[in-house]
Structure formats: structure tokens, C-alpha cells
Amino acid sequence: MRTLPGFRSLALVIATLVTLLFAQGAALADKLHLKDGRVLEGTVVREVDGYVWFQFRVGSLESQQMFKPDEIKTIEKSESKPATEAAATQKPKDSKPAGKSGAPRAAVISLGEADKNMVGIYFTADSLRKMIPMLEQEGVEIVVFRIKSGGGYGSELQPMVDVIDYEFKPRFRVVAWIESAISAAAMTAHIIEEIYMMPQGQYGGCTGFRGAGDAVKGRELEEMLFQMEKISARGGHDPKIMRSMQIMEPLSCTIDENGEVHWYQNTSGQHIVNAEGRVLTFNAADAVKYRFARAICSNIDELGKAMGYAEVEWVGKHIPGVPYPVSKAEQYIRDFRERSHKDSRSTQKYFMEYNQAVGIAAGLPADERGPFIGRARRALDNIRSMISNNPNFAYMVLGVNTPEEYRRWLEQREDELRQLGRR
């Protein structure tokens, strides 16, 4: 087909502009020179106390990873970045109170405990988001998520990951301290670059289940694998690790002379990390050996030193039986768990009380219904309060998927009580 001269000229102009734009994008890249010899090109996202969060491309995926001061040789920043982009890499100036002797202020936030540890019930994206103003009010700079959970609802995974990545990380240095992170808990923690283990720590076992213990498969499994591939990249972890935690895929690695770990989805590496026919769960020693976790820490003093600080001011009050100070945010999540535990045990009672009271009222003359309508309203208030504390109960208990569906459900109950109250 013949091309008109005017179109050839236009195509040439467009091609030239595209080339210039790509060249300009390459020129604007920051360069991170590491002591192991690597030079990464990308964007400095954030800098705190010598720690650098750097976004760069790994194959076809964008990855953001945190590098410690002792890993960094030099940083070359683009001098021609727009002012707004350059400002985004600076630590925001605020009115946080200074720690003792200039020590950074840190808070431990527990995600799970004993019999209150399910993701989506005892810690949620909504509850994490509500803690942010409390942490900022106390001048917290470092948030340590102390995780003890055997898993939970996969539907809460993406909201949890997003609130940590998009709302916590821009404000705080975020650390995971693992006592037990299994299934959805490990998948949530995977968005965090900086992971430490307790001596008894375990991390993995992320097989998804549906119904009565049936493992997910087919398209649903492929979607979960792809979801965790993206989360792995955002958290700075090789996606092969999580894949072997989700399905029975072998995993091995080789650690080179610079200490860099190279992962293989087979058994060809120097170290067999996960044998064929098994789903991977790291213990503390292996997590550190294979550079997945930074260190093993028994208490907050060891954790502070492992993070690179001579001194840390741990924010909060000392409470008997709790091995770290309890901040306002930590007290909130403890109260949230207790309330959610009470509500989960009382759910059937709330609905039974409501349905019984409505049923009795419907069978009485209009002038005798008042006391039972009052009982039904009190039961409905308990249901409303339960869902206000933990919005996930709307889905788990009522089967509604959106706030609008829940609002309609409440309106139907209110209308039901109004109808019974008419004489």
C-alpha cells in the first residue's frame, strides 16, 4: 500500500518524539550504586536515617526494595527531576516529638494473638487505617508489625497489602517481626521488605482453601498466583519464593561471593530450600540463611540493634505480661480484637434475639407489641455496633458485599420494626 508523503513526515515526527521521550526518561533515572557491585536505575522513593527505598524494574515487573546504609555505596540523583517528584523523595517535615537523645520513636503493633489471630476478623485493613492518626499523634517513626497468625480470609489480603504499602510506608519505616505468619498472614507480610524472625518464627504455608478444606484450583488458583507475583514485586521479594509457599513447586538457590541470592524454581541450585512434593514454610534459621529475613530477634532490644540503631525509644506504657510498651495504636488493636472476639461468639445470639422478638411481636395485638419491638431494636443495635467495629462482619454474617447492600439491609430491618409499631 502506498504511503502519502505527508503521513511519512508525520510518522517520522512521532517516532522522533517517542525516542526523545524515552531518552529523557532514561536520563531522569536515579542510580543506586551498591557495595556488591550492582548499579540499579530507577527512582529513590524515600530516605530515612540512611535507609533508601528504591523503585526499579525486575524483568517485566516493577519492584520497590529497601536498602540498608551498609549496602549502599553511592546514590546518583537526577538533577533535572521536576520539583514535585524530587520533593516526594524527601522525608516530610512534621511536628513529631523528638525521641530521647535523638533516638527514633518506634511502636510495636501486634497482628494476632493466641485464639484471636485470623486475618479479616482480628486485624483488618480498616483497623490498620484507623491506627495511623494515633501513631502520628505519638510521633512514631518506625512501625513494627509483630505477627502471630495462622491465616484467615483471602478476601482481606489485597486491602491489607494496599493499606500497608500505600498508607503506612510513605509515613513510617515499616518492619515485620514474625512469630508465626501462615497462609493469608504471610501473604500480607510479603508486602514488607524488612522482615525479622523470632527464634520460633515460621512463615509460609500459603495454600488457598475453599469450603471444607478443598484447595483452590484452576482459574482461581492462577489468579492467586498472579496476585502474589505482583505483591512479591512490590515487597522486593523474588516471586519464586511465594510460589513455592502456595503450591508444591521445588525451590533452590545459590548464594554468590557477594552474598546475593539467586533463586531457581527447581532443584538445580546450591541449596535445596523446598523439595519436590512440598509446600514451603520457612523456619527462622532458614529465613535468615537464605537472606529472606534480616535477623533473628528474641526481644525489642535485639530488634532495635538488628535494625541498625544504638538506641530506640519504644513508645507506650509498660503493661504487665506484655513484652514491649503498649502505644495508643497497640491498645486500640488489642481492644478491637477483644470486641471482635466477643461479637464472633455472640453473633447467633444477636440474630436469635432479633428474630424471636420480631416473631413474638407479630403475633400480638398492636398495643402489646412495644416491649418486644424494644428487644428487637436492642438486638439490631448490637448487630449495627458489631459491624461498625469490624465492617467485615457485614460480609461474613450477612453475606452482603458492599456498604450500599448493608445500608439497604438495615433499612429493611428498620422498616420491619416501623410496620410492627403501627396500630
N, C-alpha and C positions, 0 to 999 in steps of 0.2 A: 504494500500500500504506500502511495506517495505521501510524504510529509511536507506540508507547506512551509516555506522559509520562515514565516512569522512564528509558527509553532516551534521550529527548531531553535530559534533565538530565545523564545520563552523557556523552553526546556533547559537550554544552556544556563540561563539566568537562575532558574530554580535549583539546578544541580550545583551551581557555584555557591548560592546562598546556603544550601544544606551543608556543603563541605565546610564553609566558613563557620556555621553554627556548631558543627561537631568539633572543629578545630578549637573554637572558643571554649566549648565545654571542657575539652581536654586540658586547655591552658589554665582553666579556672580550678582544676583539681588540686586539693591539698595532697601532700606526700608525707607519709609516715615512715620514717627510717627506723627499723627495729634492730636490736643488737644481734639477732640471729641472722642478719644479712638481708632479710626481706625488705622490700620497699613497696608499700601499699599506696595506691592512688584512690582518692575518694573525697570524703568530707569529714572534717572534725565537727562532730555533733555537739560535744560537751566536754569541758575540762573541769575537774575538781581535785584539788590537792595533788596535782601531778598525774592523776589518772585521766586517761583520754578515751572517750567513746568515739569510735571511728566507723563510718559507714562506707562500705566498699562492695564491689561485686565479686561473688564467688560463682564462676560459671554463668548460669542464666539467672541466678538469684541474688537479690540484694541482701547483704549481711551487715549487721551492726555489732561490733565487738568492743569490749572494754580492755584496755592495755594498762598494765601497772607501770609505775615510773621506772622500775628496774628492767623493763622490757624495751623501753624506748630509747633510741639513740638521739634522733633529732626529728623535728617537725618542720616541714616547709609549707607555709600557708600561702594561698593565692593572695597577692596584694590587690588584685582587681575585683575581689568579691563585692557585690552590692552591699551597701551599709546594713541593710536589714538582714542579709544572710550572715554577714560577719558578726552582727550583734547576737544572732541566735546561738553562736558557739560560745558566748561568754556566760559565765555563771551569773545569774541575775542578782543584782544588788537588792538587799532587803533589810528588814529591821530585826533579823534573828538575834536573840541574845547570845553573846559570846560565851563559849564554854570556859571552864576553869583553865587558866594558863594557856588559853588559846586552843584547848583540846576540842576536837569536833564532837558535836552532840549527836548521840545515836539512840534509837529506840528499838526494842525487840517487839515484834508483832507476832503472836502465836496463831498459826493457822492449823487448828485441830488440837485435840487432847483426848486421851483415853477413849471414852464412849461417845465423844462429841467431835467427830472428825470428818464427816462426809462433805466433800465439795458440793456446793449448791444448797446445803442445809445449814451447816455450821460456819462456813465462810463463803461469801458471795461477792460478786463484782460490786453490788450496791453497798454492801457493808464496808468493803475496802475504800470505795469512793468517799463514804461519809467520814472516814478517818483522816483524810488529807488535811482539812482545816484544823483538826486537833493537833496533828503533827506539826503543822506550820506555826500554830499558836505557841507551842513549846520550843520552837526554834530547832527542830530536829533537822539534821543534815544527812544522816545515814539511817536507812530503814532496813532492819534485819528481819526477814520473814522466817520464823522458826517453824518448820513444817513437820507435822505429825499427822498423817492422814493415810487411810487405806483406800482412798479413791472417792468416787461419788458420781454425780451426774455429768455426762459428757456435754449436755446442752449448756452448762455453765462455763465450759472451758474457754471458748472464744471471748465471752465478756470478761472473764478473769484476766486472760492474757492481755487483752486490749487496755484494760484499766491500769495494769502494771506497766505496760510498755509506753502508753501514750500519756498517762496522767501521773504516775509515780516517778518514772525515770527522768523526765525533764525537771523534777523538783528535788530529787534525792539521789544519793548513791544507794542503789538497791542491791541487797545481798540475800541469798537463800542459805539457810543453815538447816541441814536436813537430819532429822531424827528418823523419819520414815516418810517417804513420798512414793506412793504406789498408785498406779493407774492414772486417773484424772489429776491427782496431786502432782505426780512427776511431770505430766504433760503441761500443767500450769507453771511449775517451776522452770520449765525449759525455756521460758521467755527471758530468764535472768542469766546474764553472762557469768556472774561471780557466784560460784557455788562452793560451800564448805560443808563438811560432813561431821556429824557426831560420831564417836567411836562405834556405836551400834547402828549407824546410819545405813539405810538401804534406799535404793532409787531405781524405779523401773516397773516391770510387770504391767505394761500398758495395753494389754489385750482388751478390746472393747466387747461388752456383753449386752445382749438384749433379752428381756424377758427372763425366763427361768434358766439362767446360766448359759444361754446359747451365744457363742461368739459371733460377732458381726462378720459378714462376708459379702462377696460380690461388690456391687457398686458402693454400698455404704462403707465397706472396708477401704475401698480405693479412695473415697472422699476423705476418710480419716487419715490415711497415709499421706495424702497430698496436703491436708491441713497441717499435719505435724512437720512436713517438709518445710513449709513456709514459716512455721513458728520456730523451727530449728535455726533457720537462716537469720530470723530476727533476733534470736537469742545468742547467736555466734557459736552454735554447736553444729558439728557435722551431722547431716540428716541420716547418715547410715546408722548412727548410734540409736536414735529413736526408732528407726525402722526395725531394728533387732529387738527393741523393747515391745514393739507392737505385734510382730509376727515371728514365726520360727525361721529367722534368717541368720546364718552364721555371720560372725564379725571377728575380724582380726586387725591388728595394727602393727606398724613398725615405728620405732622412735629413733629418729636420726641423730647425728652427732651434735646438732644444735638443740636437741630436746623437743623438736617439733614432731607431732604425732601424725602419721599418715594412716588413714582408715581404709579397710577393704571389706566389701560385702561377701567375703568368702574366708577360707582358712589359709590363705597364702602368706599372711603377714608373719612377722617375727613372734608376736604374742597372740594366742587364741583367746579372745575376750568372751566370745559366745559360741559354744559348739553347735553343730547342726542339731536340729530337733528340739531346741530350747528357746525360751523367751528370756531376754536379758534382764537381769536385775543386778545393779552394781552394789557391792558392799563398800564400806568406807575405804578400805585399803586399796581396792582395785580402782575406785573412782579417782583417787589421788595418783596412783601409779600410772594410769593412762591419761593423766592431765585433764580429766573431765572436771574434777573438783580441785580447789586450790590447796586445801589442807584439812586435817582432822582436828577439831576443836572440841574440848570437853566442856568449856565454860566461856563466859563472855570475856574474861581476861585473855585467854588463849585466842579467842576470835579477834579481839582488837589488835593483838600483835600480828596475827596472820594477815590482817587487812593492811598492815603496814604502819600502824600507829604506836607511838610510845605510850600514849595516854588517850583514853576515850572517856567522855562524860556520858554515862548511860542515864538517860532521862527517866524520871519516875520515882515512885515511892517504893520502899522496901516492904514487902508483904511476906509474912512467914510462909514457908513452903514453896515460894516462887523463886527460882534461882537467878533472877535478874530483876531490876527495878521495873515497876509497872507504870507506864505512862498513861495519859488520859486515853489515848487511842487503844492501848492494850486493854485497859479496863473496859472500854466500850465493847471490844470484840469478845471479851470474856462474858460480859452481860448479855450480849447478843446470842452467844452460844447457849447460855443458860435459858434464856427466853425461848429460843428455838427448840431446845430440848423439851421444855415444859409444853410448848404448843404441839410438838410432834406426838407427844403422849396423850394430849387432851383433844386432838382433832376430832376423833369419833364422838367424844363426849359433847363437844360443842354442837355438832350436827344432830346428834340424837336429841339433845335438849331443845334445839330449834324445831325439829320435825315433830317431836312429841307435843310441844306446846302449841304449835300451829294446828296439829290434828285434833287436840282436845278443844281448842277454841272454836274450830269449825263445827264441832258437834254440839255446841252450847247455844242457848239463846243469846242474842246480841248484847243484852245488858249484863251477861255473866262472863263475857269473854275477856274483860280488861286484865285480870291478873295473869292470864295465860299469854295474852299478847305481850305483856310486860316481860314475861320469862323468855319468850321468843326473841324479843328485841335485845335483851341482855346477851343471849347466846349469839345473835347476829353481831353484836358489838365485839364479842370475843373473837369471832371469825375475822371481822374487819381489822381488829388490832393485831391479830396474828399475821395477816398478810401485809399490814403496814410495816411491821418489824422485819419481815422477810418476804418480799414480793414473790419469791419462787414458790411459795406455798399456793399461790393462785393457780399455777400450772399443776403442781404435784397433787393438790387436794381437789381443786375444782375442774381441772382439765382445760382451763382457758389459756390461750396463748398470747394474748395482748392485753394491755391496760384497758383498751376500749371494751373488750369482751368481759373483763372483770367488772367494769363500770356498769354494763348492761345487766350482768348477773345481780349486782347489788340493787339496781333499780327495780328488777323483778321481785326481789325479796321485800323491798320497801313497799312496793305496790300491793303485794300479797298481804302485808300487815295492815295497810290502809283499808283494803277491802274488808278484812275481818273486823276492823274497828267501826265500820259503818253500821248504823242502827236501822 
